[in-house]
């Protein structure tokens, strides 16, 4: 599951797709309440809030209340099928996190390797 700062970024990206810009405090408040949400569920949250605002005659004007209302209607998979998500998390625990920095590895050129084998 994405961390809280990652959830802030994910929500911001998906809201920007609808031309919506929210203050970082609002995004942080929603991110704090969506601990079990996946990236796809956060995308759904952003689109549902944008649709709610549009239906109420406020296109591109999503409020914190819109996001909170839509948050209440979405049940994350991590709650619906906690055992399956737990198995996936255990399986993924052996991999490098997608958001972790890549450690620069010392690389050698192929040309140097070719000449090394000639000796």
Long-range contacts (C-beta under 8 A, 24 or more apart in sequence): 1-35, 1-36, 1-37, 1-38, 1-78, 1-89, 2-37, 2-38, 2-39, 2-42, 2-99, 3-99, 4-28, 4-31, 4-32, 4-35, 5-31, 6-99, 7-31, 7-34, 7-37, 7-42, 10-39, 10-42, 10-43, 11-42, 11-45, 11-46, 11-67, 14-42, 14-43, 14-45, 14-46, 14-47, 15-46, 15-49, 15-50, 15-62, 17-46, 18-46, 18-47, 18-50, 18-60, 18-62, 19-60, 20-46, 20-50, 20-53, 20-60, 20-61, 20-62, 22-62, 22-64, 26-64, 26-67, 29-64, 30-64, 30-67, 30-68, 30-71, 33-68, 33-71, 34-71, 34-76, 36-76, 36-78, 36-79, 37-74, 37-76, 37-78, 38-76, 38-77, 38-78, 41-74, 41-76, 41-77, 44-74, 45-70, 45-71, 45-74, 48-73, 48-74
